[in-house]
Amino acid sequence: MAVSKLLYLLRHGQAEPGIGPIGDLKRPLSKIGESHINQLSRVLESRKIIFDLIMASPAARTSQTAKIISGVISFKEILKMDEIYDAELIDLLKILNKVKSDVENLLLVGHNPSLSALATYLTGDDSVNLYPGMMAIIEIKVTGWNQIGTDSGILKEMIKC
């Protein structure tokens, strides 16, 4: 019997421009980006959410986003995963397929266009477009993450602070 799992897809907060020697990987959150992620953290905290697992790209802006969230929200484990940075949809699916089946609430902090593509793939809703700092919450009815596939999820909510 399938159980309900929740996948929280969070695009990193607004980042500083990557001009010059900073480069894309080292771009930090802007002050506005930090403010929006702090607001989102408070919304999630008010819902008493506990993440079984947080997975984040190693980019500075995603690491900062995950750090802000994990500073407010309870979590069991956090992983920085190189594979999330510059990932394609198929890469994210491979990452999710390896998640242990006992993980019920999973936060994935990453980048577009892959996060929006993943949300569309899982829900069949092609209107999903995650802006910086925006979160999609997808309910998935599977016993294991290795069973996710096209249209296996329901878009429950979009949050933008």
LUMFILUM-60818 format. One record per residue: residue number from 1; y, z, x of N, C-alpha, C, O in turn. Coordinates in steps of 0.2 Angstrom, whole numbers, plus 2048, in hexadecimal, padded with zeros to 3 digits. Atoms other than C-alpha are relative to their C-alpha. Example, Ala and Ser with C-alpha at 12.3 -4.5 7.8 and 13.67 -1.06 7.14 Angstrom:
2
+-----+------+------+------+-------+-------+-------+------+------+------+------+------+------+
!   k ! n_yy ! n_zz ! n_xx ! ca_yy ! ca_zz ! ca_xx ! c_yy ! c_zz ! c_xx ! o_yy ! o_zz ! o_xx !
+-----+------+------+------+-------+-------+-------+------+------+------+------+------+------+
!   1 !  7FA !  800 !  804 !   7EA !   827 !   83E !  806 !  800 !  804 !  805 !  803 !  809 !
!   2 !  7FA !  7FF !  7FC !   7FB !   824 !   844 !  805 !  803 !  7FC !  80B !  804 !  7FF !
+-----+------+------+------+-------+-------+-------+------+------+------+------+------+------+
***
This chain:
161
+-----+------+------+------+-------+-------+-------+------+------+------+------+------+------+
!   k ! n_yy ! n_zz ! n_xx ! ca_yy ! ca_zz ! ca_xx ! c_yy ! c_zz ! c_xx ! o_yy ! o_zz ! o_xx !
+-----+------+------+------+-------+-------+-------+------+------+------+------+------+------+
!   1 !  7FA !  800 !  804 !   800 !   800 !   800 !  806 !  800 !  804 !  807 !  804 !  809 !
!   2 !  7FA !  801 !  7FC !   811 !   7FB !   807 !  805 !  806 !  7FE !  805 !  809 !  7F9 !
!   3 !  7FB !  7FB !  800 !   81E !   809 !   80A !  807 !  7FD !  801 !  807 !  7F8 !  804 !
!   4 !  7FA !  803 !  7FF !   830 !   807 !   80A !  803 !  803 !  807 !  803 !  809 !  808 !
!   5 !  7FD !  7FE !  7FA !   839 !   807 !   81B !  807 !  7FD !  7FF !  809 !  7F9 !  7FB !
!   6 !  7F9 !  803 !  800 !   84C !   805 !   81E !  802 !  7FE !  807 !  801 !  801 !  80C !
!   7 !  7FE !  803 !  7FA !   853 !   7FA !   82B !  808 !  800 !  7FF !  80A !  7FD !  7FB !
!   8 !  7F9 !  800 !  800 !   865 !   7FD !   82F !  802 !  7FB !  806 !  801 !  7FD !  80C !
!   9 !  7FE !  805 !  7FB !   86D !   7EE !   838 !  808 !  802 !  801 !  80C !  801 !  7FC !
!  10 !  7F9 !  7FE !  7FF !   87E !   7F3 !   840 !  802 !  7FB !  806 !  800 !  7FB !  80B !
!  11 !  7FC !  804 !  7FB !   889 !   7E6 !   849 !  805 !  805 !  804 !  808 !  809 !  800 !
!  12 !  7FC !  7FC !  7FC !   892 !   7EF !   857 !  807 !  800 !  7FD !  809 !  7FB !  7FA !
!  13 !  7F9 !  800 !  802 !   8A4 !   7F4 !   854 !  804 !  7FB !  803 !  802 !  7F8 !  808 !
!  14 !  7FB !  805 !  7FD !   8B3 !   7E9 !   858 !  801 !  802 !  807 !  802 !  808 !  809 !
!  15 !  7FF !  7FF !  7F8 !   8B4 !   7E7 !   86B !  806 !  7FD !  803 !  809 !  7F8 !  800 !
!  16 !  7FB !  803 !  7FD !   8C1 !   7E3 !   877 !  7FE !  7F9 !  802 !  7F8 !  7F7 !  803 !
!  17 !  801 !  807 !  7FD !   8C3 !   7D1 !   87D !  7FC !  800 !  807 !  7FD !  805 !  80B !
!  18 !  804 !  800 !  7FA !   8B7 !   7CC !   88B !  803 !  7FB !  805 !  800 !  7F7 !  808 !
!  19 !  7FD !  805 !  7FB !   8C4 !   7C3 !   896 !  800 !  803 !  807 !  800 !  809 !  808 !
!  20 !  800 !  7FE !  7F9 !   8C3 !   7C3 !   8A9 !  7FA !  803 !  802 !  7F4 !  801 !  800 !
!  21 !  806 !  7FD !  7FD !   8B7 !   7CE !   8B3 !  7FC !  804 !  7FB !  7F7 !  806 !  7FD !
!  22 !  804 !  7FB !  804 !   8B2 !   7D9 !   8A4 !  7FA !  7FD !  7FE !  7F4 !  800 !  7FE !
!  23 !  806 !  803 !  803 !   8A6 !   7CC !   89D !  7FE !  803 !  7FA !  800 !  808 !  7F7 !
!  24 !  802 !  7FE !  807 !   89D !   7CD !   88D !  7FC !  806 !  800 !  7FD !  80A !  7FB !
!  25 !  804 !  7FA !  800 !   890 !   7DA !   891 !  804 !  807 !  801 !  802 !  80C !  7FE !
!  26 !  7FC !  7F9 !  7FE !   89D !   7E7 !   897 !  806 !  801 !  7FB !  80A !  806 !  7FC !
!  27 !  7FB !  7FF !  805 !   8A9 !   7E5 !   888 !  800 !  806 !  7FC !  7FB !  807 !  7F9 !
!  28 !  800 !  7FA !  804 !   8AD !   7F6 !   881 !  803 !  7FF !  7F9 !  806 !  7FA !  7F7 !
!  29 !  7FE !  800 !  807 !   8B1 !   7FA !   86F !  808 !  801 !  801 !  80B !  804 !  805 !
!  30 !  7F8 !  800 !  801 !   8C4 !   7F8 !   86A !  801 !  807 !  7FD !  7FC !  80A !  7FA !
!  31 !  7FE !  7F9 !  804 !   8CD !   808 !   863 !  7FE !  7FF !  7F9 !  7FC !  803 !  7F5 !
!  32 !  802 !  801 !  807 !   8CB !   800 !   852 !  7F9 !  800 !  7FF !  7F6 !  803 !  7FA !
!  33 !  808 !  800 !  800 !   8B8 !   7FD !   855 !  7FE !  807 !  800 !  7F9 !  809 !  7FC !
!  34 !  802 !  7F9 !  800 !   8B6 !   80F !   85A !  802 !  804 !  7F9 !  7FD !  807 !  7F7 !
!  35 !  7FE !  7FC !  807 !   8C0 !   815 !   84A !  7FB !  7FE !  7FB !  7F9 !  802 !  7F7 !
!  36 !  804 !  802 !  805 !   8B5 !   80A !   83F !  7F9 !  803 !  800 !  7F6 !  805 !  7FB !
!  37 !  806 !  7FD !  7FF !   8A5 !   810 !   846 !  800 !  807 !  7FF !  7FB !  80A !  7FC !
!  38 !  7FF !  7F9 !  802 !   8AB !   822 !   845 !  800 !  801 !  7F8 !  7FC !  806 !  7F6 !
!  39 !  800 !  800 !  807 !   8AE !   81F !   833 !  7F9 !  7FF !  7FD !  7F7 !  802 !  7F8 !
!  40 !  807 !  802 !  802 !   89D !   817 !   830 !  7FB !  806 !  801 !  7F7 !  808 !  7FD !
!  41 !  804 !  7FA !  7FE !   895 !   826 !   839 !  801 !  806 !  7FB !  7FC !  809 !  7F8 !
!  42 !  7FF !  7FB !  805 !   89D !   832 !   82C !  7FD !  7FE !  7FA !  7FA !  802 !  7F6 !
!  43 !  803 !  803 !  806 !   897 !   827 !   81E !  7F8 !  802 !  800 !  7F5 !  804 !  7FB !
!  44 !  807 !  7FF !  7FF !   885 !   828 !   825 !  7FE !  807 !  800 !  7F9 !  809 !  7FD !
!  45 !  802 !  7F9 !  800 !   886 !   83A !   828 !  801 !  803 !  7F9 !  7FD !  808 !  7F8 !
!  46 !  7FF !  7FD !  807 !   88C !   83E !   816 !  7F9 !  7FE !  7FC !  7F8 !  802 !  7F7 !
!  47 !  806 !  801 !  803 !   87B !   836 !   811 !  7FA !  803 !  803 !  7F5 !  802 !  801 !
!  48 !  805 !  7FC !  7FD !   871 !   841 !   81C !  7FA !  7FC !  803 !  7F4 !  7FD !  802 !
!  49 !  805 !  805 !  7FE !   868 !   832 !   824 !  7FE !  803 !  807 !  801 !  806 !  80B !
!  50 !  803 !  7FE !  7F9 !   85C !   836 !   833 !  7FD !  7F9 !  802 !  7F8 !  7F7 !  7FE !
!  51 !  803 !  806 !  7FE !   857 !   827 !   83D !  7FA !  802 !  805 !  7FB !  806 !  809 !
!  52 !  805 !  7FF !  7FC !   846 !   827 !   844 !  800 !  7FD !  807 !  7FE !  7FF !  80C !
!  53 !  7FF !  804 !  7FA !   84B !   81A !   851 !  806 !  7FC !  800 !  808 !  7F9 !  7FB !
!  54 !  7FA !  804 !  7FF !   85B !   812 !   857 !  7FF !  7FC !  806 !  7FD !  7FE !  80B !
!  55 !  801 !  805 !  7FB !   85A !   802 !   861 !  807 !  7FD !  801 !  80A !  7FB !  7FC !
!  56 !  7FA !  803 !  7FE !   869 !   7FB !   86A !  800 !  7FC !  806 !  7FC !  7FD !  80A !
!  57 !  7FF !  805 !  7FA !   86E !   7ED !   875 !  804 !  804 !  806 !  807 !  809 !  804 !
!  58 !  7FD !  7FD !  7FB !   874 !   7F2 !   886 !  807 !  7FF !  801 !  80B !  801 !  806 !
!  59 !  7F9 !  802 !  800 !   885 !   7EA !   884 !  804 !  807 !  7FF !  803 !  80B !  7FB !
!  60 !  7FC !  7FA !  801 !   893 !   7F7 !   886 !  802 !  801 !  7F9 !  802 !  807 !  7F7 !
!  61 !  7FE !  7FF !  807 !   899 !   7F4 !   874 !  7FB !  803 !  7FC !  7FC !  807 !  7F7 !
!  62 !  806 !  7FE !  805 !   888 !   7F7 !   86C !  7FE !  807 !  803 !  7FC !  80B !  7FE !
!  63 !  802 !  7F9 !  7FD !   884 !   806 !   878 !  805 !  805 !  7FD !  803 !  80B !  7FB !
!  64 !  7FB !  7FB !  803 !   895 !   80E !   872 !  7FF !  801 !  7F9 !  800 !  807 !  7F7 !
!  65 !  801 !  800 !  807 !   891 !   80A !   860 !  7FA !  805 !  7FF !  7FB !  809 !  7FA !
!  66 !  806 !  7FC !  801 !   880 !   812 !   861 !  802 !  807 !  802 !  7FF !  80C !  7FF !
!  67 !  7FE !  7F9 !  7FD !   887 !   821 !   86B !  804 !  804 !  7FA !  803 !  80A !  7F9 !
!  68 !  7FC !  7FD !  805 !   894 !   824 !   85D !  7FC !  802 !  7FA !  7FC !  808 !  7F8 !
!  69 !  805 !  7FF !  806 !   887 !   823 !   84F !  7FB !  806 !  802 !  7FB !  80A !  7FE !
!  70 !  805 !  7FB !  7FF !   87A !   82E !   858 !  804 !  806 !  802 !  800 !  80C !  802 !
!  71 !  7FD !  7FA !  7FF !   887 !   83B !   85C !  802 !  804 !  7F9 !  803 !  80A !  7F9 !
!  72 !  7FF !  7FD !  807 !   889 !   83E !   849 !  7FA !  800 !  7FC !  7F9 !  805 !  7F8 !
!  73 !  806 !  801 !  805 !   879 !   838 !   841 !  7FA !  803 !  804 !  7F9 !  802 !  80A !
!  74 !  806 !  7FD !  7FD !   868 !   841 !   845 !  7FB !  7FA !  801 !  7FB !  7F5 !  7FD !
!  75 !  805 !  805 !  7FE !   85B !   836 !   84E !  7FB !  803 !  804 !  7FB !  808 !  807 !
!  76 !  806 !  7FD !  7FC !   84A !   838 !   856 !  800 !  7FD !  806 !  7FE !  800 !  80B !
!  77 !  801 !  803 !  7FA !   84B !   82B !   863 !  805 !  7FA !  800 !  807 !  7F7 !  7FB !
!  78 !  7FC !  806 !  7FF !   857 !   81E !   86A !  7FE !  7FC !  806 !  7FC !  7FF !  80C !
!  79 !  802 !  805 !  7FB !   853 !   80F !   875 !  806 !  7FB !  801 !  808 !  7F8 !  7FC !
!  80 !  7FB !  806 !  7FE !   85F !   803 !   87E !  7FB !  7FB !  802 !  7F7 !  7FB !  807 !
!  81 !  805 !  806 !  7FF !   856 !   7F2 !   87E !  804 !  7FA !  802 !  808 !  7F7 !  7FE !
!  82 !  7FD !  806 !  7FD !   85B !   7E4 !   889 !  7FF !  7FA !  7FB !  803 !  7F5 !  7FB !
!  83 !  802 !  805 !  804 !   852 !   7D8 !   87D !  805 !  7FF !  7FA !  805 !  7F9 !  7F7 !
!  84 !  7FC !  801 !  806 !   85F !   7DB !   86F !  806 !  7FC !  802 !  809 !  7F9 !  7FE !
!  85 !  7FA !  804 !  7FE !   86E !   7D4 !   879 !  7FE !  7F9 !  800 !  7F9 !  7F7 !  803 !
!  86 !  800 !  808 !  800 !   870 !   7C1 !   876 !  7F9 !  7FE !  7FD !  7F6 !  7F9 !  7FF !
!  87 !  806 !  801 !  803 !   860 !   7C2 !   86B !  801 !  7FA !  7FB !  806 !  7FA !  7F8 !
!  88 !  800 !  805 !  806 !   85B !   7B4 !   85F !  7FC !  804 !  7FB !  7F9 !  809 !  7FC !
!  89 !  804 !  7FD !  806 !   853 !   7B8 !   84E !  7F9 !  801 !  802 !  7F7 !  807 !  801 !
!  90 !  807 !  7FF !  7FE !   842 !   7B6 !   855 !  7FF !  806 !  805 !  7FA !  809 !  805 !
!  91 !  801 !  7FB !  7FB !   845 !   7C2 !   863 !  801 !  807 !  7FC !  7FD !  80B !  7FE !
!  92 !  7FF !  7FA !  803 !   84B !   7CF !   857 !  7FA !  802 !  7FC !  7F8 !  808 !  7FB !
!  93 !  807 !  7FF !  804 !   83B !   7CD !   84C !  7FB !  802 !  805 !  7F7 !  806 !  803 !
!  94 !  806 !  7FE !  7FC !   830 !   7CF !   85B !  802 !  807 !  802 !  7FD !  80B !  803 !
!  95 !  7FE !  7F9 !  7FF !   83A !   7DF !   85F !  7FE !  805 !  7FB !  7FA !  80A !  7FC !
!  96 !  801 !  7FC !  805 !   838 !   7E6 !   84E !  7F8 !  800 !  7FF !  7F5 !  805 !  7FC !
!  97 !  807 !  800 !  801 !   825 !   7E1 !   84D !  7FD !  805 !  805 !  7F7 !  807 !  803 !
!  98 !  803 !  7FB !  7FC !   822 !   7ED !   85B !  801 !  807 !  7FF !  7FF !  80C !  802 !
!  99 !  7FE !  7F9 !  802 !   82A !   7FC !   853 !  7FA !  803 !  7FD !  7F6 !  800 !  7F9 !
! 100 !  806 !  7FC !  802 !   81D !   80A !   84F !  801 !  800 !  7F8 !  806 !  801 !  7F5 !
! 101 !  800 !  800 !  808 !   818 !   80A !   83C !  803 !  807 !  7FD !  805 !  807 !  7F7 !
! 102 !  7FE !  7FA !  803 !   81D !   81C !   83A !  808 !  801 !  800 !  80B !  805 !  7FD !
! 103 !  7F8 !  801 !  800 !   830 !   817 !   83D !  802 !  7FE !  7F9 !  800 !  7F8 !  7F7 !
! 104 !  7FE !  802 !  807 !   837 !   817 !   82B !  808 !  7FE !  800 !  809 !  7FA !  7FC !
! 105 !  7F9 !  802 !  800 !   84A !   817 !   82F !  802 !  7FE !  807 !  802 !  801 !  80C !
! 106 !  7FE !  803 !  7F9 !   84F !   80B !   83D !  807 !  7FD !  800 !  809 !  7F9 !  7FC !
! 107 !  7FA !  803 !  7FF !   860 !   807 !   843 !  800 !  7FB !  806 !  7FE !  7FD !  80C !
! 108 !  800 !  805 !  7FB !   862 !   7F7 !   84D !  808 !  7FE !  801 !  80B !  7FC !  7FD !
! 109 !  7F9 !  801 !  7FE !   873 !   7F6 !   856 !  800 !  7F9 !  804 !  7FE !  7FA !  80A !
! 110 !  801 !  806 !  7FC !   876 !   7E4 !   85C !  806 !  7FC !  7FE !  80C !  7FE !  7FD !
! 111 !  7FB !  805 !  800 !   880 !   7D4 !   85B !  7FF !  7FB !  7FB !  7F9 !  7FA !  7F8 !
! 112 !  801 !  806 !  804 !   883 !   7C5 !   850 !  800 !  7FA !  805 !  803 !  7FA !  80B !
! 113 !  802 !  801 !  807 !   87E !   7B8 !   84C !  7F9 !  802 !  7FF !  7F7 !  802 !  7F9 !
! 114 !  807 !  7FE !  801 !   86C !   7BF !   84E !  7FF !  806 !  7FB !  7FB !  805 !  7F7 !
! 115 !  801 !  7FB !  805 !   86F !   7CF !   843 !  801 !  7FD !  7F9 !  7FD !  7FE !  7F5 !
! 116 !  7FF !  803 !  806 !   876 !   7C5 !   835 !  7FA !  7FB !  7FE !  7F8 !  7FB !  7F8 !
! 117 !  806 !  804 !  801 !   868 !   7B8 !   837 !  7FA !  804 !  7FE !  7F6 !  802 !  7FA !
! 118 !  806 !  7FC !  802 !   85B !   7C6 !   836 !  801 !  803 !  7F9 !  7FC !  803 !  7F6 !
! 119 !  7FF !  7FE !  807 !   863 !   7CD !   826 !  7FE !  7FB !  7FB !  7FB !  7FC !  7F6 !
! 120 !  801 !  806 !  805 !   862 !   7BC !   81E !  7F9 !  7FF !  800 !  7F6 !  7FD !  7FB !
! 121 !  807 !  802 !  800 !   850 !   7B9 !   824 !  7FC !  805 !  7FC !  7F8 !  803 !  7F8 !
! 122 !  804 !  7FA !  803 !   84A !   7CA !   81E !  801 !  800 !  7F8 !  7FD !  802 !  7F4 !
! 123 !  7FE !  800 !  807 !   853 !   7C9 !   80D !  800 !  7FA !  7FC !  800 !  7FA !  7F6 !
! 124 !  7FF !  806 !  803 !   855 !   7B7 !   809 !  807 !  7FF !  7FD !  809 !  7FA !  7FA !
! 125 !  7F9 !  800 !  802 !   868 !   7BB !   806 !  804 !  7FC !  805 !  805 !  7FF !  80B !
! 126 !  7FD !  803 !  7FA !   871 !   7AE !   810 !  808 !  801 !  800 !  80B !  7FE !  803 !
! 127 !  7F9 !  7FF !  800 !   882 !   7B5 !   80C !  802 !  806 !  805 !  807 !  808 !  805 !
! 128 !  7FF !  7FA !  7FC !   87F !   7C4 !   818 !  804 !  7FD !  807 !  801 !  7F9 !  80A !
! 129 !  7FD !  801 !  7F9 !   88C !   7C3 !   827 !  803 !  806 !  802 !  808 !  809 !  7FF !
! 130 !  7FE !  7F9 !  7FD !   88E !   7D3 !   831 !  806 !  7FF !  804 !  806 !  7FB !  809 !
! 131 !  7FA !  800 !  7FC !   8A0 !   7D5 !   837 !  7FF !  806 !  805 !  7FB !  80A !  804 !
! 132 !  800 !  7FA !  7FB !   8A3 !   7E1 !   846 !  801 !  807 !  7FC !  805 !  807 !  7F8 !
! 133 !  800 !  7F9 !  804 !   89F !   7F3 !   840 !  7FD !  800 !  7FA !  7FD !  805 !  7F6 !
! 134 !  803 !  800 !  806 !   896 !   7ED !   831 !  7F9 !  801 !  800 !  7F5 !  7FF !  805 !
! 135 !  807 !  7FE !  800 !   885 !   7F4 !   82C !  7FD !  7FD !  7F9 !  800 !  7FD !  7F4 !
! 136 !  804 !  802 !  805 !   878 !   7EC !   821 !  7FA !  805 !  7FF !  7F7 !  806 !  804 !
! 137 !  806 !  7FC !  801 !   86A !   7F7 !   819 !  7FB !  7FC !  7FC !  7FC !  7FA !  7F7 !
! 138 !  805 !  804 !  803 !   85A !   7EE !   815 !  7FA !  805 !  7FF !  7F7 !  808 !  804 !
! 139 !  806 !  7FD !  802 !   84B !   7F6 !   80C !  7FB !  7FB !  801 !  7FB !  7F5 !  7FE !
! 140 !  805 !  804 !  7FF !   83B !   7EF !   812 !  7F9 !  804 !  7FE !  7F8 !  809 !  7FF !
! 141 !  806 !  7FD !  803 !   82A !   7F2 !   809 !  7FA !  7FE !  804 !  7F7 !  7F9 !  802 !
! 142 !  806 !  801 !  7FB !   81D !   7F2 !   817 !  7FD !  806 !  802 !  801 !  80B !  802 !
! 143 !  803 !  7FA !  7FD !   811 !   7FE !   81F !  802 !  800 !  807 !  802 !  805 !  80A !
! 144 !  7FF !  800 !  7F9 !   815 !   7F8 !   830 !  806 !  7FA !  802 !  806 !  7F5 !  7FE !
! 145 !  7FB !  805 !  7FF !   824 !   7EF !   838 !  7FD !  7F9 !  803 !  801 !  7F4 !  802 !
! 146 !  803 !  806 !  7FE !   818 !   7E2 !   83E !  7FF !  7FB !  7FA !  7FC !  7F5 !  7FB !
! 147 !  801 !  804 !  806 !   817 !   7DC !   82C !  806 !  7FD !  7FD !  806 !  7F9 !  7F8 !
! 148 !  7FA !  803 !  802 !   829 !   7D7 !   82A !  800 !  7F9 !  800 !  7FD !  7F6 !  805 !
! 149 !  7FF !  808 !  800 !   82D !   7C5 !   826 !  805 !  7FE !  7FB !  809 !  802 !  7F8 !
! 150 !  7FA !  803 !  804 !   838 !   7BA !   81C !  7FF !  803 !  7F9 !  7FA !  803 !  7F6 !
! 151 !  7FF !  7FD !  807 !   83E !   7C1 !   80B !  7FB !  807 !  7FF !  7F9 !  808 !  7FA !
! 152 !  804 !  7F9 !  801 !   834 !   7D2 !   80F !  805 !  806 !  7FF !  803 !  80B !  7FE !
! 153 !  7FB !  7FA !  801 !   844 !   7DC !   80D !  805 !  7FF !  7FA !  806 !  7F9 !  7F8 !
! 154 !  7FB !  800 !  805 !   851 !   7E0 !   800 !  807 !  803 !  803 !  807 !  808 !  805 !
! 155 !  7FA !  7FD !  7FD !   863 !   7E2 !   805 !  803 !  805 !  7FB !  804 !  804 !  7F5 !
! 156 !  7FE !  7FA !  804 !   868 !   7F3 !   7FE !  807 !  801 !  800 !  80A !  803 !  7FB !
! 157 !  7F9 !  7FF !  800 !   87A !   7F4 !   804 !  803 !  7FD !  807 !  7FF !  7FC !  80C !
! 158 !  7FC !  802 !  7FA !   887 !   7EE !   810 !  806 !  805 !  801 !  809 !  807 !  7FC !
! 159 !  7FB !  7FB !  7FF !   893 !   7FB !   818 !  805 !  7FD !  805 !  803 !  7FB !  80A !
! 160 !  7FB !  801 !  7FB !   8A3 !   7F7 !   820 !  806 !  805 !  7FF !  809 !  805 !  7FA !
! 161 !  7FB !  7FB !  801 !   8B0 !   804 !   824 !  806 !  7FE !  804 !  80B !  801 !  804 !
+-----+------+------+------+-------+-------+-------+------+------+------+------+------+------+
***
